Amino acid sequence: SVVLFDEVEKAHPDVFNTLLQILEDGRLTDAQGRTVDFKNTILIMTSNLGTKNLTSPAVGFAAEDEASVYEKMKAQVDDELKKHFRPEFLNRIDDTIVFHPLSTAEIKQIVDLMLQRVKKQLATKGLDLELTDQLKGWLADKGYDPQLGARPLRRTIQRELEDRLSEQILHGELSSGQLIVADLDEETDSVTFRSVESVEAPDTPPVELAGGGDHDEHGNGNGPDD
């Protein structure tokens, strides 16, 4: 099993005393004497310690290769961890992994993933949604914060797309079978919507058999009697 402690630096000191027992003995015993086995458990702890320096433009790593940059980033984070956590706690952690800041391409991929959820919701109303590449880039720039990560991006998509589309649906401005094209208006720096009626393939007329009449299983015409 996997146990995740998100932003572990904000935990109460008693939590770290509990973690020390888990990391040292592979088990945890509560006040009632009940024991939980953690020997086949992976503990993952996330932290934002040291990330403020990593997002600063004055880090000064630009001229170095990627491996050297990573080692210096990791050293900075390790220094912050040592300032915050006790040595006996850090010594029981197998490895520390420092994630690189998200690139522009990766942020746009996150935008696409979040948009899939919006499209699924619209599909229940019989609506489809398409975004221009320009608007996707605008959402990525507007919603991503180097220090806060991609979380503000979800709020941006909700505010700029979901809330406004919901209002149009409630007011009857959108109807089932429409394709909604969302674009960026550069003059107003805002999102615009354009609805397009979906084009459905016409019904295919039935194909009549040669001879014009009904045929029996032997292929003989059974038209009306004279």
DRENDO-1510 file (C-alpha; in Angstrom, 1 decimal, always signed):
<recs>
REC; n; res; u; v; w
REC; 1; SER; +0.0; +0.0; +0.0 .
REC; 2; VAL; +1.0; +3.7; -0.4 .
REC; 3; VAL; +0.4; +6.4; +2.2 .
REC; 4; LEU; +0.8; +10.0; +1.2 .
REC; 5; PHE; +1.5; +12.9; +3.5 .
REC; 6; ASP; +0.9; +16.1; +1.5 .
REC; 7; GLU; +2.8; +19.2; +2.7 .
REC; 8; VAL; +4.2; +17.3; +5.6 .
REC; 9; GLU; +6.1; +20.3; +7.0 .
REC; 10; LYS; +2.8; +21.7; +8.2 .
REC; 11; ALA; +2.0; +18.6; +10.3 .
REC; 12; HIS; +1.8; +18.7; +14.1 .
REC; 13; PRO; +5.1; +17.7; +15.9 .
REC; 14; ASP; +3.3; +14.6; +17.3 .
REC; 15; VAL; +2.9; +13.3; +13.8 .
REC; 16; PHE; +6.6; +13.2; +13.3 .
REC; 17; ASN; +7.0; +11.2; +16.6 .
REC; 18; THR; +4.5; +8.7; +15.1 .
REC; 19; LEU; +6.4; +8.6; +11.8 .
REC; 20; LEU; +9.6; +7.9; +13.6 .
REC; 21; GLN; +8.2; +4.7; +15.0 .
REC; 22; ILE; +6.8; +3.7; +11.6 .
REC; 23; LEU; +10.1; +4.4; +9.8 .
REC; 24; GLU; +12.2; +2.7; +12.4 .
REC; 25; ASP; +10.2; -0.4; +13.3 .
REC; 26; GLY; +7.9; -0.8; +10.3 .
REC; 27; ARG; +4.8; -0.9; +12.6 .
REC; 28; LEU; +2.7; +1.4; +14.7 .
REC; 29; THR; +1.2; +0.7; +18.1 .
REC; 30; ASP; -1.6; +3.0; +19.4 .
REC; 31; ALA; -2.6; +3.7; +23.0 .
REC; 32; GLN; -4.9; +0.7; +23.1 .
REC; 33; GLY; -2.1; -1.6; +22.2 .
REC; 34; ARG; -3.3; -2.2; +18.6 .
REC; 35; THR; -0.5; -2.7; +16.1 .
REC; 36; VAL; -0.6; -1.9; +12.4 .
REC; 37; ASP; +2.1; -3.4; +10.1 .
REC; 38; PHE; +3.8; -1.0; +7.7 .
REC; 39; LYS; +6.5; -3.3; +6.4 .
REC; 40; ASN; +4.9; -3.5; +2.9 .
REC; 41; THR; +4.0; +0.2; +2.8 .
REC; 42; ILE; +5.5; +3.0; +0.8 .
REC; 43; LEU; +5.4; +6.3; +2.6 .
REC; 44; ILE; +5.5; +9.4; +0.4 .
REC; 45; MET; +5.8; +12.9; +1.9 .
REC; 46; THR; +5.6; +16.1; -0.2 .
REC; 47; SER; +6.9; +19.4; +0.9 .
REC; 48; ASN; +7.2; +23.0; -0.5 .
REC; 49; LEU; +10.3; +23.7; +1.6 .
REC; 50; GLY; +13.0; +25.4; -0.6 .
REC; 51; THR; +10.8; +25.8; -3.6 .
REC; 52; LYS; +10.7; +29.6; -3.3 .
REC; 53; ASN; +14.4; +29.8; -4.1 .
REC; 54; LEU; +14.0; +27.4; -7.0 .
REC; 55; THR; +11.4; +29.6; -8.8 .
REC; 56; SER; +13.5; +32.8; -8.4 .
REC; 57; PRO; +15.0; +34.2; -11.6 .
REC; 58; ALA; +18.3; +34.8; -9.7 .
REC; 59; VAL; +19.0; +31.2; -9.1 .
REC; 60; GLY; +21.9; +31.4; -11.6 .
REC; 61; PHE; +21.8; +27.9; -13.1 .
REC; 62; ALA; +21.0; +28.9; -16.7 .
REC; 63; ALA; +24.5; +28.4; -18.1 .
REC; 64; GLU; +25.0; +24.9; -16.6 .
REC; 65; ASP; +24.0; +21.5; -17.8 .
REC; 66; GLU; +20.8; +19.9; -16.5 .
REC; 67; ALA; +22.6; +17.4; -14.2 .
REC; 68; SER; +24.5; +20.2; -12.4 .
REC; 69; VAL; +21.4; +22.3; -12.1 .
REC; 70; TYR; +19.5; +19.4; -10.5 .
REC; 71; GLU; +22.3; +18.7; -8.0 .
REC; 72; LYS; +22.4; +22.4; -6.9 .
REC; 73; MET; +18.6; +22.5; -6.7 .
REC; 74; LYS; +18.6; +19.3; -4.5 .
REC; 75; ALA; +21.3; +20.8; -2.3 .
REC; 76; GLN; +19.2; +23.9; -1.7 .
REC; 77; VAL; +16.2; +21.9; -0.8 .
REC; 78; ASP; +18.2; +19.6; +1.5 .
REC; 79; ASP; +19.5; +22.7; +3.3 .
REC; 80; GLU; +15.9; +23.8; +3.9 .
REC; 81; LEU; +14.9; +20.4; +5.1 .
REC; 82; LYS; +17.7; +20.3; +7.6 .
REC; 83; LYS; +16.5; +23.6; +9.0 .
REC; 84; HIS; +13.0; +22.4; +9.5 .
REC; 85; PHE; +13.1; +18.7; +10.4 .
REC; 86; ARG; +15.1; +16.9; +13.1 .
REC; 87; PRO; +18.1; +14.8; +12.0 .
REC; 88; GLU; +16.7; +11.6; +13.4 .
REC; 89; PHE; +13.7; +12.1; +11.1 .
REC; 90; LEU; +15.7; +12.9; +8.0 .
REC; 91; ASN; +18.1; +10.0; +8.5 .
REC; 92; ARG; +15.2; +7.5; +8.2 .
REC; 93; ILE; +14.1; +8.8; +4.8 .
REC; 94; ASP; +15.4; +6.7; +1.9 .
REC; 95; ASP; +15.5; +9.3; -0.8 .
REC; 96; THR; +14.6; +12.9; -1.5 .
REC; 97; ILE; +13.4; +13.8; -5.0 .
REC; 98; VAL; +13.3; +17.3; -6.3 .
REC; 99; PHE; +10.9; +18.0; -9.1 .
REC; 100; HIS; +11.8; +20.4; -11.8 .
REC; 101; PRO; +9.5; +23.4; -12.4 .
REC; 102; LEU; +6.8; +22.7; -15.0 .
REC; 103; SER; +7.6; +23.7; -18.6 .
REC; 104; THR; +5.2; +25.6; -20.8 .
REC; 105; ALA; +4.5; +22.4; -22.8 .
REC; 106; GLU; +3.7; +20.5; -19.6 .
REC; 107; ILE; +1.4; +23.2; -18.4 .
REC; 108; LYS; -0.6; +23.0; -21.7 .
REC; 109; GLN; -0.9; +19.3; -21.3 .
REC; 110; ILE; -2.4; +19.9; -17.8 .
REC; 111; VAL; -4.8; +22.3; -19.4 .
REC; 112; ASP; -5.9; +19.6; -21.9 .
REC; 113; LEU; -6.4; +17.1; -19.1 .
REC; 114; MET; -8.6; +19.5; -17.1 .
REC; 115; LEU; -10.6; +20.4; -20.2 .
REC; 116; GLN; -11.5; +16.7; -20.7 .
REC; 117; ARG; -13.5; +16.9; -17.5 .
REC; 118; VAL; -15.3; +20.0; -18.8 .
REC; 119; LYS; -16.0; +18.3; -22.1 .
REC; 120; LYS; -17.5; +15.3; -20.4 .
REC; 121; GLN; -19.8; +17.5; -18.4 .
REC; 122; LEU; -21.0; +19.4; -21.5 .
REC; 123; ALA; -21.5; +16.1; -23.3 .
REC; 124; THR; -24.2; +15.2; -20.8 .
REC; 125; LYS; -26.1; +18.3; -22.2 .
REC; 126; GLY; -25.4; +17.2; -25.8 .
REC; 127; LEU; -22.8; +19.9; -26.3 .
REC; 128; ASP; -19.2; +19.8; -27.6 .
REC; 129; LEU; -16.4; +22.2; -26.8 .
REC; 130; GLU; -13.3; +23.2; -28.7 .
REC; 131; LEU; -10.6; +25.7; -27.7 .
REC; 132; THR; -8.1; +27.5; -29.9 .
REC; 133; ASP; -4.4; +27.0; -29.3 .
REC; 134; GLN; -4.2; +30.7; -28.5 .
REC; 135; LEU; -6.8; +30.4; -25.7 .
REC; 136; LYS; -5.1; +27.3; -24.3 .
REC; 137; GLY; -1.8; +29.3; -24.1 .
REC; 138; TRP; -3.7; +32.2; -22.4 .
REC; 139; LEU; -5.2; +29.9; -19.8 .
REC; 140; ALA; -1.8; +28.3; -19.1 .
REC; 141; ASP; -0.2; +31.7; -18.6 .
REC; 142; LYS; -3.0; +33.2; -16.6 .
REC; 143; GLY; -3.6; +30.1; -14.4 .
REC; 144; TYR; -0.2; +28.8; -13.6 .
REC; 145; ASP; +1.8; +30.1; -10.7 .
REC; 146; PRO; +5.5; +29.0; -10.3 .
REC; 147; GLN; +5.2; +28.9; -6.5 .
REC; 148; LEU; +1.6; +27.5; -6.2 .
REC; 149; GLY; +1.9; +25.1; -9.0 .
REC; 150; ALA; -1.0; +24.1; -11.3 .
REC; 151; ARG; -3.7; +24.4; -8.6 .
REC; 152; PRO; -4.7; +28.0; -9.6 .
REC; 153; LEU; -5.1; +26.7; -13.2 .
REC; 154; ARG; -8.2; +24.7; -12.2 .
REC; 155; ARG; -9.8; +27.8; -10.7 .
REC; 156; THR; -9.0; +29.8; -13.8 .
REC; 157; ILE; -10.6; +27.2; -16.0 .
REC; 158; GLN; -13.7; +27.1; -13.8 .
REC; 159; ARG; -14.0; +30.9; -13.7 .
REC; 160; GLU; -13.3; +31.6; -17.4 .
REC; 161; LEU; -15.0; +28.6; -18.9 .
REC; 162; GLU; -17.2; +26.5; -16.7 .
REC; 163; ASP; -19.0; +29.4; -14.9 .
REC; 164; ARG; -19.7; +31.3; -18.0 .
REC; 165; LEU; -20.9; +28.3; -20.0 .
REC; 166; SER; -23.1; +27.3; -17.1 .
REC; 167; GLU; -24.8; +30.8; -17.2 .
REC; 168; GLN; -25.4; +30.4; -21.0 .
REC; 169; ILE; -26.9; +27.0; -20.5 .
REC; 170; LEU; -29.2; +28.3; -17.7 .
REC; 171; HIS; -30.3; +31.3; -19.9 .
REC; 172; GLY; -31.1; +29.0; -22.8 .
REC; 173; GLU; -28.4; +30.5; -25.0 .
REC; 174; LEU; -27.0; +27.0; -25.8 .
REC; 175; SER; -28.9; +24.0; -26.9 .
REC; 176; SER; -28.2; +20.3; -27.4 .
REC; 177; GLY; -26.4; +19.5; -30.6 .
REC; 178; GLN; -24.2; +22.6; -30.7 .
REC; 179; LEU; -20.4; +22.8; -31.0 .
REC; 180; ILE; -19.0; +25.6; -28.8 .
REC; 181; VAL; -15.8; +27.2; -30.0 .
REC; 182; ALA; -13.9; +29.1; -27.3 .
REC; 183; ASP; -11.3; +31.7; -28.4 .
REC; 184; LEU; -9.3; +34.6; -27.0 .
REC; 185; ASP; -10.3; +38.2; -27.7 .
REC; 186; GLU; -7.0; +40.0; -27.7 .
REC; 187; GLU; -8.5; +43.5; -27.5 .
REC; 188; THR; -10.5; +42.8; -24.3 .
REC; 189; ASP; -8.1; +40.0; -23.1 .
REC; 190; SER; -11.1; +37.8; -22.4 .
REC; 191; VAL; -12.7; +34.5; -23.6 .
REC; 192; THR; -15.3; +34.6; -26.3 .
REC; 193; PHE; -17.7; +31.8; -27.3 .
REC; 194; ARG; -19.1; +31.0; -30.7 .
REC; 195; SER; -21.7; +28.3; -31.1 .
REC; 196; VAL; -21.9; +26.2; -34.3 .
REC; 197; GLU; -24.7; +23.8; -35.2 .
REC; 198; SER; -23.4; +20.3; -35.4 .
REC; 199; VAL; -23.8; +18.8; -38.9 .
REC; 200; GLU; -25.4; +15.4; -38.8 .
REC; 201; ALA; -25.2; +13.0; -41.6 .
REC; 202; PRO; -28.6; +12.8; -43.5 .
REC; 203; ASP; -30.6; +9.6; -43.2 .
REC; 204; THR; -29.8; +7.1; -45.9 .
REC; 205; PRO; -32.9; +6.2; -47.9 .
REC; 206; PRO; -33.8; +2.5; -48.1 .
REC; 207; VAL; -32.4; +0.7; -51.1 .
REC; 208; GLU; -35.1; -0.8; -53.3 .
REC; 209; LEU; -34.5; -4.2; -54.9 .
REC; 210; ALA; -34.5; -4.4; -58.7 .
REC; 211; GLY; -38.0; -5.1; -60.1 .
REC; 212; GLY; -39.8; -2.8; -57.6 .
REC; 213; GLY; -41.9; -5.5; -56.0 .
REC; 214; ASP; -41.5; -7.8; -53.0 .
REC; 215; HIS; -39.6; -11.0; -53.6 .
REC; 216; ASP; -40.0; -14.4; -52.0 .
REC; 217; GLU; -37.2; -16.6; -50.9 .
REC; 218; HIS; -36.8; -18.0; -54.4 .
REC; 219; GLY; -36.4; -14.6; -56.0 .
REC; 220; ASN; -39.9; -14.7; -57.7 .
REC; 221; GLY; -41.8; -11.5; -58.0 .
REC; 222; ASN; -44.9; -11.3; -55.8 .
REC; 223; GLY; -46.4; -8.1; -57.1 .
REC; 224; PRO; -50.1; -7.4; -57.1 .
REC; 225; ASP; -52.3; -9.7; -59.2 .
REC; 226; ASP; -53.7; -8.4; -62.4 .
</recs>
